[in-house]
């Protein structure tokens, strides 16, 4: 949709959307694949039942899962979890967060075993038996057969290994290796399924394996502390809270309101459970996406290893509805020659877009790991860059014009079904609003 035909145009111009829209996160049925229900084994049917409840109750289960961890590890009173040095006392400029890439792997030692994969005995309870008696080899294999989302591909990722966002001089450092999307799902979503099964009182399909039944949460216990990045495959998602700042309110004669409360709005994303494999049915900030190369070709690994370039691609895909195919199977993306990327970068360099890092956190249910970023756009620049803002994209629905006010933040963080990372990011942004919106 383009021009005035797009319902997103009014919101992009600053017209607030009906706040009731934010609370309408519906959980639909995801596409089903594989054998018919009648042909499934008892274990497959039970897996599908628990998976359905996980999708329907994901928000409530995350709140419960957060109680399993120390209160001091929770970010801004939300369910998101963080290690002590993951939340800086003040926002960091994105450029002040250094990133390193070591394509090698960390060798296991006696005191540091290899990462949990979800494919061993501890994960048998969430991998049922097939009709031929063979057990599914991975949680993603079960998803592909019984509950396949519309967007579901095992692409290469940058795997987070070390993180410190509280270095001297208001700086941070993130260290990465290489991984794949399914590696994290095979552990994180499997742990979420295991937790849901316990809460539902379901019995794991272990085929009589004593090792798998000795603990009701064997896979979660094997992972240990969620912030131990070497104990599990930790793909990093970059979640960006987009703030549209309209300073024209400051120039309204007789106005007694401040721009930090009435002239700022944010965008949210209602994630469609039929389209995504993670966090379906929840609200999230937008854009948000896995930090990964744009394609599997080797030249993309170094060319796309840049936080800003990843954020740029996500802005294009999620707010403008562009495809994820960049021709990088033939040649690396020329970001300087891409008009949208060049315009967005010029705006960032001029200060019309200001991008800050507020922290890093882990979802207590799925162990999804998010870098918490906020991008403040001056209204004229936002309206130009996103004149064709979409309301529907490949992963859900975009809600623009949501007021960034004390009441709005309180409602989103305390009452709405917002993904843990999104809730923490909104809460932190409000805490730092004076600096971010200056």
N, C-alpha and C positions, 0 to 999 in steps of 0.2 A: 504494500500500500504506500502511496506517495501523496505529497501535497495535502490538500484539505480533506482528502478521503480517509486519511489515517486518524483513528481515534486518539493516537498518541500525540498529535500535533498540538492540541489545546493544552495538554499537560506540559509539553516541552516548552510552551510559551509562558508557563508559570501559573496557569489556571489550576487550582487544586482539584484533585480527584475526590470523589466521595470516600471518606475514610472507611465507610462500611465495606468498601471493596477489599480492604486489606484483610478483613476477618473472614473472607469467603474461601479460604484454602480448602479445596475439596480433594479427597483422595479417591481417585478412580481406579478401575481395574487395569492392570498392566496386561499386555498381550501374552497369551499363553502359547507354548510351543510343545513339540514332542508328542508323546502318546496321549490318547484320549484319557479322560479321568478314569473310565472303567478299566483301562489297560494298565494303569499305574499300580505299582506295588504299594503295600500298606505304608512303607517308609516314605515313598514319594508323596503319597496323599497327605501324610502327617507333615512332611516338609512344606508342602504347598499351603496347608492350613496355617502353620506357624508363620510362614513368609507373608501370607495375607494379613495376619494380625500385626506383624512387624511393620508393614506398610501403613496400616490403618492407625497404629498406636505409636508411631516412631517418636513423636514429640514427648508423650508421657513416659515412654520407656527411657528416653535420654535424661529426663528429670530424675527418674529413679536411679539410673546408672550413675549419675553424678554423686549420689549419696554414698557410693562405694569408696569414694576418694576423700582425702582430707579437705575440709572446708577452705583451708588456706590456699589450696591449689586452684580454686575457682576464680574466674576472671570477672571482676566488676559485679559480683553477685549473680552471675549467670551460670549455666551448667558447664561452660567451656573451661577446660583445664589447662594449666600452664606451669612450666618449670620456673624456678625463681628468677632467672635472668632472661626470661622471654618477654616480659612486659616492661618496656623502658619507662622511666618516670615522666618523660616528656616525649612528644612525637619526634620521630627521626625523619629527616629528608630521605626519600627513596634512594637518592644518589649516595647517601652515606651508609647504606647497607651493602657491604662487599659480598660478592658471591664467588665461590671457587668450585671447580669441577674436577674430580678425580675419577675417570672412568673405571678404575680398578675396583676390586672388592676388598672388604675388610676380612682378613682371614680369621677363622674362629680360633680361640685359645682355650686353655683349661678353665680359666675364670670367665671367659666371654664366649659362650657357645654361639653358633651361627643363628641367624634370625629365624623366627618362627615363620613357617610358610602356610600353615593351615592344612597341609597335605598329609601330615603324620597321624599317629594314633590320637593325639589330643583333639583333632578336628573331625574324628569319625562320626561324632554325634550329630553333626550338621551336614553330613554327606551320606545320604541313604543308599540302600542297595537297589540296583537295577533289577529288571525282571530276570536277567540271566545270572543273577547272584553276584555280579561284580559291583563294587562300591564306586560311586562317582569319585573321580580322582581329585577334584577341586570344587570349591563352592561355586565358582563361576561356571563350571561345567553343568552344575545343577540349575543355576539360573538360566543358562542358555537353553536348556531342555524344557524346563517347567515354568519359567517366569521371566522371559527375555524382554528387557526394555527395548524401546525403539532405538536408542543411542547406546550401543554396546560393542566396543571394539578394543582389542588389546594392543594399544599403541605404546611406543616408548615414552618414558618419563624421566625427569630428573628426580632422583631419590634423595631426600633430605637425610643427612647423617649427623650433622652437628649444627647447633644454633646458639648464638649469643647476641641479644639485642640491647645489652646494657654495657657496652664497652666504653672506655674513657672517651671524652670528646663527643658525646652524643652520636655514637656510631654503632654498627652491628656487623656481624659476619655470619653467613650461611654457607655450609659446605655440602656439596652434593656428589653423589655417584650417579649411575645409570640404573634404571629399572623399567618396569612395565605397569600399565594401568591395572591389569588383572591381579598382579601380585598383592597390591594393597587391598583389593576387594576380597581376595581369598582369605585374608586375615580379618580385616575390619568388618565387612558385612557378615562374615561367618560368626564373629564374636557377637555382633548385634543379634543375629538369629539365635545363637546359643542363649543369650540373655533373655530374649523374648520367650523362648521355650521354657526357661526356668520360671519366669513370671506367670506363664500360662499354666504351669504345672504339667507341661508335656514331658513325655519320656523320650530321651534321645534314641535314635535308631543306631545302635552300636553293634548289632549282630552278636551280642553277648560278649563284647570285648571288655574285660575287667578294667583295663587301663582307662577306657573312655568313660566308664561309669563310676569310677572311684571318686570323682569330683563332679559336682553338677555344672561347673563352669571350667572344664579342663583347658580349653583353648584360651580363654581370657586369663586364667592363672598363668599359663605358659608365657603369655605376652608380658605379664608383670606390669610395671609402671608405664602408663601410656606415653610418657614423655621420654622414655628410653628409646631413642631413635635407631639404635643399633640392634634392638631386640626384635624388631618387626620391619617390614617394608613400609617406609613412610613417604608416600607421594605427597608433595606439597600443592595445596590449592591456594591461589591468590584470590582472596575475597576483597573486593573494592567497594567501599561505600561511596556512592556518587552524590555529592552535594551541589545543588544549583543555588548560587548566591546572587540574589538580586539586590543591589545596593540602592536602587531607585527609591526604596522606602525611606532611606535616610534623608532624601531631598523633598519628601512630601511635607508641605507647610502644615504646621500644627500637629505633626505626627508625634506621638509619645511612646511609640514602640521601637524596639531596637531591631536591627537587621538580623542579629543572631537568633531571634525567636520567630519573627513573622515573615521575613523575606528569604528564608532558607528552606529548601525542600530536598527530599531525597528520593531515590528510586529503589523499588523492591522488585523481587522476582518470585512469582509463585511457581514452584517447580512441579511439573506434571509427573506423577508417579508412573504413568504409562510411557514416558519418554526417557526417564533417567534411572540409573541403577543405584543412585545414592541420594538420600534426603528428599525423596519424592513426597509431595503433599505438604511440604513446609515452605514458609517464606524465607527468602535469603536476600542479601544485598546483591546488587548487580552492577558490573559484571563479576562473575566468579568462575574460575576455571583452573584445571590442573596445569601446573608449570611443566611444560613438555615441549619437545621439538614439534614443529608444524607438520612433520611427516617423518617416515622411517628412514629416508635417505641419509647416509652418513654426514653429508655436508650440512645438514640442518642442526646437528648436535651442537656445534660451536656457534653457528650463525644465530640460532634462536635462544642461546643461553644468555638471556637478559630479561630481568624482571619487567622492565618497561615495555619491551617488545611483546612479551606475553600479554600484558595488560592491554596493549593496543589492539592485538588480535581479538581479545575477548570483547572489547568495546565494539569493534566492528561486527562481530558475530551476534552478540546478544542485544545490542541496542539498535543496530541497523539491519539485522537479519541477514547478513552476508554469509555465504557458504564457507566452510572450513577448508576448502580446497584452494590453495594458493599457488599451485603449479610448482611447489617445492619438491615434487617427485622428479622434476626435470632440472631445476636449478634453485639455488638458495633465494629466499625472498629478498628483494632489493627494497629495504624499508625506506630509504631516502627518496626513492622514486615512486613510492606508493602515496598518492595524494592525501588520503585520509591520515596515514601515519605521519606524513611530513607536516600536515596542518596541526595535528594534535601535539607533535613534538615542539613546533614553533610556539604554540600556546603555552606549553609547559616552560619553555625557556624564557618567555616574556613575563611569566608570573601570572598569566590569566588562568592557568591551571596549576594548582599546587598539590603535589602528591606526597603523602607522609605515611610512614609505617608506625602503627600503634602497638604492634605486638605479634605474638605467635601463640596458637592454642590448639588443643586436641579435643575432639568431640568425645564425650564420655561413653557413648554407646558404640560408635563405629570406629573410633580412633582416627577419623579423618583429621588431617593436620592442615591448618589454614594460616597463611600470612595475612594479618589484618591491616589493610591499606585503606586510606581515605583520600579521595580526589575532590578538591574544591574547585568548581568551575565558576568563573564570572558568568552571569546570565547571558550576556550577548554572545560570548564565545560558545557556551553550551548550545544556545538556540541555533547558531550557525552550523556547528559540527553535527548536531543531531536534529536537523530540521525534518528529517524523515524517520524519526524515532518510531520503532515498531511497538505494537502491543503484544504480538505473538512471535515467539522464536522457536527454535528446534527443541528447547528444553522446558518451555512453559510460557507464562504470561508476565509482561513487564507492566508494573504500576509506577507511573511517574507523578510528580507533584505531591507526594506525601509530606505534610508539614513536618519540618525539623524543629519541634517545639518541646518544651518540658512535658506537656501533657501527652504529646505524640510519642516521645521517647519512653515515658512511663508505661504507656499502653502497649507499645511494641515489645518492650523488654519484659514486662510483667504479666501481660494478658494474652498476647497473640502467639500463634504457633510459628515462631521464628527459629530457624536453625541456630544452634548454639553459637557458632562463629559469628553469624549475623547479629545476634542479640548482644554479644560481647562487644562487637565492633561499634554498634550504635551507641551503647552505653559509654564506651571509652571516648568516642568522638564527642559526645555531649559533655563529658568531663573536661575535655580539652578544647571546647568550642571557642573560647576567647582567643586562643592562639591560632586555631585552624581558620577561623573566619575573620581574622584581623585584616 
